Amino acid sequence: MDDSIRNELVEKIAQKISEEKIPYDDPSHEVIEYLQKYAISLGVDISNTEDLVAEAFLYLSMKNAGDVDPLTKGDQFGAGFS
């Protein structure tokens, strides 16, 4: 998937999370399934929905973290790098 398309889809999913005021610190399995169905409605292949939804939650966490450097504090976001 092209990076620009991927980024656009992540932003759309993140916008949906924000619009519906879904807490993004610990989403339930039902919320993740709901957002995966939303991603499919955007034209995302089912095999990519899990990654895009997770990336949208990470994006929102990082965006709302303030002045935290994700490269040095990535473990706070579950990014797997520090």
Phi and psi restraints in degrees (range 20) as a CNS / XPLOR table:
assign (resid 1 and name C) (resid 2 and name N)
       (resid 2 and name CA) (resid 2 and name C) 1.0 -61.9 20.0 2
assign (resid 2 and name N) (resid 2 and name CA)
       (resid 2 and name C) (resid 3 and name N) 1.0 139.1 20.0 2
assign (resid 2 and name C) (resid 3 and name N)
       (resid 3 and name CA) (resid 3 and name C) 1.0 -59.6 20.0 2
assign (resid 3 and name N) (resid 3 and name CA)
       (resid 3 and name C) (resid 4 and name N) 1.0 -39.3 20.0 2
assign (resid 3 and name C) (resid 4 and name N)
       (resid 4 and name CA) (resid 4 and name C) 1.0 -67.1 20.0 2
assign (resid 4 and name N) (resid 4 and name CA)
       (resid 4 and name C) (resid 5 and name N) 1.0 -37.6 20.0 2
assign (resid 4 and name C) (resid 5 and name N)
       (resid 5 and name CA) (resid 5 and name C) 1.0 -68.3 20.0 2
assign (resid 5 and name N) (resid 5 and name CA)
       (resid 5 and name C) (resid 6 and name N) 1.0 -43.3 20.0 2
assign (resid 5 and name C) (resid 6 and name N)
       (resid 6 and name CA) (resid 6 and name C) 1.0 -58.8 20.0 2
assign (resid 6 and name N) (resid 6 and name CA)
       (resid 6 and name C) (resid 7 and name N) 1.0 -47.3 20.0 2
assign (resid 6 and name C) (resid 7 and name N)
       (resid 7 and name CA) (resid 7 and name C) 1.0 -61.7 20.0 2
assign (resid 7 and name N) (resid 7 and name CA)
       (resid 7 and name C) (resid 8 and name N) 1.0 -40.0 20.0 2
assign (resid 7 and name C) (resid 8 and name N)
       (resid 8 and name CA) (resid 8 and name C) 1.0 -62.9 20.0 2
assign (resid 8 and name N) (resid 8 and name CA)
       (resid 8 and name C) (resid 9 and name N) 1.0 -42.8 20.0 2
assign (resid 8 and name C) (resid 9 and name N)
       (resid 9 and name CA) (resid 9 and name C) 1.0 -67.4 20.0 2
assign (resid 9 and name N) (resid 9 and name CA)
       (resid 9 and name C) (resid 10 and name N) 1.0 -40.7 20.0 2
assign (resid 9 and name C) (resid 10 and name N)
       (resid 10 and name CA) (resid 10 and name C) 1.0 -61.1 20.0 2
assign (resid 10 and name N) (resid 10 and name CA)
       (resid 10 and name C) (resid 11 and name N) 1.0 -42.8 20.0 2
assign (resid 10 and name C) (resid 11 and name N)
       (resid 11 and name CA) (resid 11 and name C) 1.0 -64.7 20.0 2
assign (resid 11 and name N) (resid 11 and name CA)
       (resid 11 and name C) (resid 12 and name N) 1.0 -37.7 20.0 2
assign (resid 11 and name C) (resid 12 and name N)
       (resid 12 and name CA) (resid 12 and name C) 1.0 -65.5 20.0 2
assign (resid 12 and name N) (resid 12 and name CA)
       (resid 12 and name C) (resid 13 and name N) 1.0 -41.7 20.0 2
assign (resid 12 and name C) (resid 13 and name N)
       (resid 13 and name CA) (resid 13 and name C) 1.0 -67.1 20.0 2
assign (resid 13 and name N) (resid 13 and name CA)
       (resid 13 and name C) (resid 14 and name N) 1.0 -41.8 20.0 2
assign (resid 13 and name C) (resid 14 and name N)
       (resid 14 and name CA) (resid 14 and name C) 1.0 -62.1 20.0 2
assign (resid 14 and name N) (resid 14 and name CA)
       (resid 14 and name C) (resid 15 and name N) 1.0 -39.2 20.0 2
assign (resid 14 and name C) (resid 15 and name N)
       (resid 15 and name CA) (resid 15 and name C) 1.0 -63.4 20.0 2
assign (resid 15 and name N) (resid 15 and name CA)
       (resid 15 and name C) (resid 16 and name N) 1.0 -40.8 20.0 2
assign (resid 15 and name C) (resid 16 and name N)
       (resid 16 and name CA) (resid 16 and name C) 1.0 -61.8 20.0 2
assign (resid 16 and name N) (resid 16 and name CA)
       (resid 16 and name C) (resid 17 and name N) 1.0 -43.1 20.0 2
assign (resid 16 and name C) (resid 17 and name N)
       (resid 17 and name CA) (resid 17 and name C) 1.0 -60.0 20.0 2
assign (resid 17 and name N) (resid 17 and name CA)
       (resid 17 and name C) (resid 18 and name N) 1.0 -45.5 20.0 2
assign (resid 17 and name C) (resid 18 and name N)
       (resid 18 and name CA) (resid 18 and name C) 1.0 -67.2 20.0 2
assign (resid 18 and name N) (resid 18 and name CA)
       (resid 18 and name C) (resid 19 and name N) 1.0 -45.7 20.0 2
assign (resid 18 and name C) (resid 19 and name N)
       (resid 19 and name CA) (resid 19 and name C) 1.0 -59.7 20.0 2
assign (resid 19 and name N) (resid 19 and name CA)
       (resid 19 and name C) (resid 20 and name N) 1.0 -38.8 20.0 2
assign (resid 19 and name C) (resid 20 and name N)
       (resid 20 and name CA) (resid 20 and name C) 1.0 -91.8 20.0 2
assign (resid 20 and name N) (resid 20 and name CA)
       (resid 20 and name C) (resid 21 and name N) 1.0 5.2 20.0 2
assign (resid 20 and name C) (resid 21 and name N)
       (resid 21 and name CA) (resid 21 and name C) 1.0 52.8 20.0 2
assign (resid 21 and name N) (resid 21 and name CA)
       (resid 21 and name C) (resid 22 and name N) 1.0 43.6 20.0 2
assign (resid 21 and name C) (resid 22 and name N)
       (resid 22 and name CA) (resid 22 and name C) 1.0 -80.0 20.0 2
assign (resid 22 and name N) (resid 22 and name CA)
       (resid 22 and name C) (resid 23 and name N) 1.0 124.6 20.0 2
assign (resid 22 and name C) (resid 23 and name N)
       (resid 23 and name CA) (resid 23 and name C) 1.0 -63.4 20.0 2
assign (resid 23 and name N) (resid 23 and name CA)
       (resid 23 and name C) (resid 24 and name N) 1.0 131.2 20.0 2
assign (resid 23 and name C) (resid 24 and name N)
       (resid 24 and name CA) (resid 24 and name C) 1.0 -105.7 20.0 2
assign (resid 24 and name N) (resid 24 and name CA)
       (resid 24 and name C) (resid 25 and name N) 1.0 8.2 20.0 2
assign (resid 24 and name C) (resid 25 and name N)
       (resid 25 and name CA) (resid 25 and name C) 1.0 -80.4 20.0 2
assign (resid 25 and name N) (resid 25 and name CA)
       (resid 25 and name C) (resid 26 and name N) 1.0 -32.9 20.0 2
assign (resid 25 and name C) (resid 26 and name N)
       (resid 26 and name CA) (resid 26 and name C) 1.0 -155.1 20.0 2
assign (resid 26 and name N) (resid 26 and name CA)
       (resid 26 and name C) (resid 27 and name N) 1.0 76.5 20.0 2
assign (resid 26 and name C) (resid 27 and name N)
       (resid 27 and name CA) (resid 27 and name C) 1.0 -68.5 20.0 2
assign (resid 27 and name N) (resid 27 and name CA)
       (resid 27 and name C) (resid 28 and name N) 1.0 144.1 20.0 2
assign (resid 27 and name C) (resid 28 and name N)
       (resid 28 and name CA) (resid 28 and name C) 1.0 -75.9 20.0 2
assign (resid 28 and name N) (resid 28 and name CA)
       (resid 28 and name C) (resid 29 and name N) 1.0 165.7 20.0 2
assign (resid 28 and name C) (resid 29 and name N)
       (resid 29 and name CA) (resid 29 and name C) 1.0 -60.9 20.0 2
assign (resid 29 and name N) (resid 29 and name CA)
       (resid 29 and name C) (resid 30 and name N) 1.0 -38.1 20.0 2
assign (resid 29 and name C) (resid 30 and name N)
       (resid 30 and name CA) (resid 30 and name C) 1.0 -64.7 20.0 2
assign (resid 30 and name N) (resid 30 and name CA)
       (resid 30 and name C) (resid 31 and name N) 1.0 -40.0 20.0 2
assign (resid 30 and name C) (resid 31 and name N)
       (resid 31 and name CA) (resid 31 and name C) 1.0 -65.2 20.0 2
assign (resid 31 and name N) (resid 31 and name CA)
       (resid 31 and name C) (resid 32 and name N) 1.0 -43.0 20.0 2
assign (resid 31 and name C) (resid 32 and name N)
       (resid 32 and name CA) (resid 32 and name C) 1.0 -62.7 20.0 2
assign (resid 32 and name N) (resid 32 and name CA)
       (resid 32 and name C) (resid 33 and name N) 1.0 -43.4 20.0 2
assign (resid 32 and name C) (resid 33 and name N)
       (resid 33 and name CA) (resid 33 and name C) 1.0 -62.1 20.0 2
assign (resid 33 and name N) (resid 33 and name CA)
       (resid 33 and name C) (resid 34 and name N) 1.0 -42.2 20.0 2
assign (resid 33 and name C) (resid 34 and name N)
       (resid 34 and name CA) (resid 34 and name C) 1.0 -59.5 20.0 2
assign (resid 34 and name N) (resid 34 and name CA)
       (resid 34 and name C) (resid 35 and name N) 1.0 -45.4 20.0 2
assign (resid 34 and name C) (resid 35 and name N)
       (resid 35 and name CA) (resid 35 and name C) 1.0 -71.1 20.0 2
assign (resid 35 and name N) (resid 35 and name CA)
       (resid 35 and name C) (resid 36 and name N) 1.0 -30.6 20.0 2
assign (resid 35 and name C) (resid 36 and name N)
       (resid 36 and name CA) (resid 36 and name C) 1.0 -66.0 20.0 2
assign (resid 36 and name N) (resid 36 and name CA)
       (resid 36 and name C) (resid 37 and name N) 1.0 -39.5 20.0 2
assign (resid 36 and name C) (resid 37 and name N)
       (resid 37 and name CA) (resid 37 and name C) 1.0 -64.7 20.0 2
assign (resid 37 and name N) (resid 37 and name CA)
       (resid 37 and name C) (resid 38 and name N) 1.0 -38.6 20.0 2
assign (resid 37 and name C) (resid 38 and name N)
       (resid 38 and name CA) (resid 38 and name C) 1.0 -62.4 20.0 2
assign (resid 38 and name N) (resid 38 and name CA)
       (resid 38 and name C) (resid 39 and name N) 1.0 -42.9 20.0 2
assign (resid 38 and name C) (resid 39 and name N)
       (resid 39 and name CA) (resid 39 and name C) 1.0 -60.9 20.0 2
assign (resid 39 and name N) (resid 39 and name CA)
       (resid 39 and name C) (resid 40 and name N) 1.0 -40.8 20.0 2
assign (resid 39 and name C) (resid 40 and name N)
       (resid 40 and name CA) (resid 40 and name C) 1.0 -61.5 20.0 2
assign (resid 40 and name N) (resid 40 and name CA)
       (resid 40 and name C) (resid 41 and name N) 1.0 -38.6 20.0 2
assign (resid 40 and name C) (resid 41 and name N)
       (resid 41 and name CA) (resid 41 and name C) 1.0 -65.4 20.0 2
assign (resid 41 and name N) (resid 41 and name CA)
       (resid 41 and name C) (resid 42 and name N) 1.0 -21.4 20.0 2
assign (resid 41 and name C) (resid 42 and name N)
       (resid 42 and name CA) (resid 42 and name C) 1.0 -84.7 20.0 2
assign (resid 42 and name N) (resid 42 and name CA)
       (resid 42 and name C) (resid 43 and name N) 1.0 -4.4 20.0 2
assign (resid 42 and name C) (resid 43 and name N)
       (resid 43 and name CA) (resid 43 and name C) 1.0 100.7 20.0 2
assign (resid 43 and name N) (resid 43 and name CA)
       (resid 43 and name C) (resid 44 and name N) 1.0 10.0 20.0 2
assign (resid 43 and name C) (resid 44 and name N)
       (resid 44 and name CA) (resid 44 and name C) 1.0 -76.2 20.0 2
assign (resid 44 and name N) (resid 44 and name CA)
       (resid 44 and name C) (resid 45 and name N) 1.0 135.0 20.0 2
assign (resid 44 and name C) (resid 45 and name N)
       (resid 45 and name CA) (resid 45 and name C) 1.0 -63.8 20.0 2
assign (resid 45 and name N) (resid 45 and name CA)
       (resid 45 and name C) (resid 46 and name N) 1.0 139.4 20.0 2
assign (resid 45 and name C) (resid 46 and name N)
       (resid 46 and name CA) (resid 46 and name C) 1.0 -54.7 20.0 2
assign (resid 46 and name N) (resid 46 and name CA)
       (resid 46 and name C) (resid 47 and name N) 1.0 -30.8 20.0 2
assign (resid 46 and name C) (resid 47 and name N)
       (resid 47 and name CA) (resid 47 and name C) 1.0 -71.3 20.0 2
assign (resid 47 and name N) (resid 47 and name CA)
       (resid 47 and name C) (resid 48 and name N) 1.0 -14.4 20.0 2
assign (resid 47 and name C) (resid 48 and name N)
       (resid 48 and name CA) (resid 48 and name C) 1.0 -105.4 20.0 2
assign (resid 48 and name N) (resid 48 and name CA)
       (resid 48 and name C) (resid 49 and name N) 1.0 -6.5 20.0 2
assign (resid 48 and name C) (resid 49 and name N)
       (resid 49 and name CA) (resid 49 and name C) 1.0 -65.3 20.0 2
assign (resid 49 and name N) (resid 49 and name CA)
       (resid 49 and name C) (resid 50 and name N) 1.0 -41.5 20.0 2
assign (resid 49 and name C) (resid 50 and name N)
       (resid 50 and name CA) (resid 50 and name C) 1.0 -60.7 20.0 2
assign (resid 50 and name N) (resid 50 and name CA)
       (resid 50 and name C) (resid 51 and name N) 1.0 -45.6 20.0 2
assign (resid 50 and name C) (resid 51 and name N)
       (resid 51 and name CA) (resid 51 and name C) 1.0 -64.7 20.0 2
assign (resid 51 and name N) (resid 51 and name CA)
       (resid 51 and name C) (resid 52 and name N) 1.0 -42.7 20.0 2
assign (resid 51 and name C) (resid 52 and name N)
       (resid 52 and name CA) (resid 52 and name C) 1.0 -67.8 20.0 2
assign (resid 52 and name N) (resid 52 and name CA)
       (resid 52 and name C) (resid 53 and name N) 1.0 -38.7 20.0 2
assign (resid 52 and name C) (resid 53 and name N)
       (resid 53 and name CA) (resid 53 and name C) 1.0 -65.7 20.0 2
assign (resid 53 and name N) (resid 53 and name CA)
       (resid 53 and name C) (resid 54 and name N) 1.0 -44.6 20.0 2
assign (resid 53 and name C) (resid 54 and name N)
       (resid 54 and name CA) (resid 54 and name C) 1.0 -61.6 20.0 2
assign (resid 54 and name N) (resid 54 and name CA)
       (resid 54 and name C) (resid 55 and name N) 1.0 -40.4 20.0 2
assign (resid 54 and name C) (resid 55 and name N)
       (resid 55 and name CA) (resid 55 and name C) 1.0 -66.2 20.0 2
assign (resid 55 and name N) (resid 55 and name CA)
       (resid 55 and name C) (resid 56 and name N) 1.0 -35.4 20.0 2
assign (resid 55 and name C) (resid 56 and name N)
       (resid 56 and name CA) (resid 56 and name C) 1.0 -64.9 20.0 2
assign (resid 56 and name N) (resid 56 and name CA)
       (resid 56 and name C) (resid 57 and name N) 1.0 -41.7 20.0 2
assign (resid 56 and name C) (resid 57 and name N)
       (resid 57 and name CA) (resid 57 and name C) 1.0 -64.8 20.0 2
assign (resid 57 and name N) (resid 57 and name CA)
       (resid 57 and name C) (resid 58 and name N) 1.0 -42.2 20.0 2
assign (resid 57 and name C) (resid 58 and name N)
       (resid 58 and name CA) (resid 58 and name C) 1.0 -62.5 20.0 2
assign (resid 58 and name N) (resid 58 and name CA)
       (resid 58 and name C) (resid 59 and name N) 1.0 -44.4 20.0 2
assign (resid 58 and name C) (resid 59 and name N)
       (resid 59 and name CA) (resid 59 and name C) 1.0 -56.4 20.0 2
assign (resid 59 and name N) (resid 59 and name CA)
       (resid 59 and name C) (resid 60 and name N) 1.0 -47.1 20.0 2
assign (resid 59 and name C) (resid 60 and name N)
       (resid 60 and name CA) (resid 60 and name C) 1.0 -66.0 20.0 2
assign (resid 60 and name N) (resid 60 and name CA)
       (resid 60 and name C) (resid 61 and name N) 1.0 -40.1 20.0 2
assign (resid 60 and name C) (resid 61 and name N)
       (resid 61 and name CA) (resid 61 and name C) 1.0 -61.3 20.0 2
assign (resid 61 and name N) (resid 61 and name CA)
       (resid 61 and name C) (resid 62 and name N) 1.0 -45.3 20.0 2
assign (resid 61 and name C) (resid 62 and name N)
       (resid 62 and name CA) (resid 62 and name C) 1.0 -69.8 20.0 2
assign (resid 62 and name N) (resid 62 and name CA)
       (resid 62 and name C) (resid 63 and name N) 1.0 -40.2 20.0 2
assign (resid 62 and name C) (resid 63 and name N)
       (resid 63 and name CA) (resid 63 and name C) 1.0 -63.2 20.0 2
assign (resid 63 and name N) (resid 63 and name CA)
       (resid 63 and name C) (resid 64 and name N) 1.0 -37.1 20.0 2
assign (resid 63 and name C) (resid 64 and name N)
       (resid 64 and name CA) (resid 64 and name C) 1.0 -95.4 20.0 2
assign (resid 64 and name N) (resid 64 and name CA)
       (resid 64 and name C) (resid 65 and name N) 1.0 8.4 20.0 2
assign (resid 64 and name C) (resid 65 and name N)
       (resid 65 and name CA) (resid 65 and name C) 1.0 -84.5 20.0 2
assign (resid 65 and name N) (resid 65 and name CA)
       (resid 65 and name C) (resid 66 and name N) 1.0 -10.6 20.0 2
assign (resid 65 and name C) (resid 66 and name N)
       (resid 66 and name CA) (resid 66 and name C) 1.0 84.1 20.0 2
assign (resid 66 and name N) (resid 66 and name CA)
       (resid 66 and name C) (resid 67 and name N) 1.0 -130.9 20.0 2
assign (resid 66 and name C) (resid 67 and name N)
       (resid 67 and name CA) (resid 67 and name C) 1.0 -92.6 20.0 2
assign (resid 67 and name N) (resid 67 and name CA)
       (resid 67 and name C) (resid 68 and name N) 1.0 28.2 20.0 2
assign (resid 67 and name C) (resid 68 and name N)
       (resid 68 and name CA) (resid 68 and name C) 1.0 -82.4 20.0 2
assign (resid 68 and name N) (resid 68 and name CA)
       (resid 68 and name C) (resid 69 and name N) 1.0 132.5 20.0 2
assign (resid 68 and name C) (resid 69 and name N)
       (resid 69 and name CA) (resid 69 and name C) 1.0 -85.2 20.0 2
assign (resid 69 and name N) (resid 69 and name CA)
       (resid 69 and name C) (resid 70 and name N) 1.0 111.8 20.0 2
assign (resid 69 and name C) (resid 70 and name N)
       (resid 70 and name CA) (resid 70 and name C) 1.0 -63.8 20.0 2
assign (resid 70 and name N) (resid 70 and name CA)
       (resid 70 and name C) (resid 71 and name N) 1.0 -21.7 20.0 2
assign (resid 70 and name C) (resid 71 and name N)
       (resid 71 and name CA) (resid 71 and name C) 1.0 -75.2 20.0 2
assign (resid 71 and name N) (resid 71 and name CA)
       (resid 71 and name C) (resid 72 and name N) 1.0 -29.2 20.0 2
assign (resid 71 and name C) (resid 72 and name N)
       (resid 72 and name CA) (resid 72 and name C) 1.0 -100.0 20.0 2
assign (resid 72 and name N) (resid 72 and name CA)
       (resid 72 and name C) (resid 73 and name N) 1.0 -19.8 20.0 2
assign (resid 72 and name C) (resid 73 and name N)
       (resid 73 and name CA) (resid 73 and name C) 1.0 -122.2 20.0 2
assign (resid 73 and name N) (resid 73 and name CA)
       (resid 73 and name C) (resid 74 and name N) 1.0 25.5 20.0 2
assign (resid 73 and name C) (resid 74 and name N)
       (resid 74 and name CA) (resid 74 and name C) 1.0 -58.2 20.0 2
assign (resid 74 and name N) (resid 74 and name CA)
       (resid 74 and name C) (resid 75 and name N) 1.0 -29.8 20.0 2
assign (resid 74 and name C) (resid 75 and name N)
       (resid 75 and name CA) (resid 75 and name C) 1.0 -65.6 20.0 2
assign (resid 75 and name N) (resid 75 and name CA)
       (resid 75 and name C) (resid 76 and name N) 1.0 -21.9 20.0 2
assign (resid 75 and name C) (resid 76 and name N)
       (resid 76 and name CA) (resid 76 and name C) 1.0 -69.3 20.0 2
assign (resid 76 and name N) (resid 76 and name CA)
       (resid 76 and name C) (resid 77 and name N) 1.0 -21.3 20.0 2
assign (resid 76 and name C) (resid 77 and name N)
       (resid 77 and name CA) (resid 77 and name C) 1.0 -105.6 20.0 2
assign (resid 77 and name N) (resid 77 and name CA)
       (resid 77 and name C) (resid 78 and name N) 1.0 1.0 20.0 2
assign (resid 77 and name C) (resid 78 and name N)
       (resid 78 and name CA) (resid 78 and name C) 1.0 73.0 20.0 2
assign (resid 78 and name N) (resid 78 and name CA)
       (resid 78 and name C) (resid 79 and name N) 1.0 23.4 20.0 2
assign (resid 78 and name C) (resid 79 and name N)
       (resid 79 and name CA) (resid 79 and name C) 1.0 -78.6 20.0 2
assign (resid 79 and name N) (resid 79 and name CA)
       (resid 79 and name C) (resid 80 and name N) 1.0 -17.1 20.0 2
assign (resid 79 and name C) (resid 80 and name N)
       (resid 80 and name CA) (resid 80 and name C) 1.0 82.1 20.0 2
assign (resid 80 and name N) (resid 80 and name CA)
       (resid 80 and name C) (resid 81 and name N) 1.0 11.4 20.0 2
assign (resid 80 and name C) (resid 81 and name N)
       (resid 81 and name CA) (resid 81 and name C) 1.0 -135.7 20.0 2
assign (resid 81 and name N) (resid 81 and name CA)
       (resid 81 and name C) (resid 82 and name N) 1.0 150.8 20.0 2
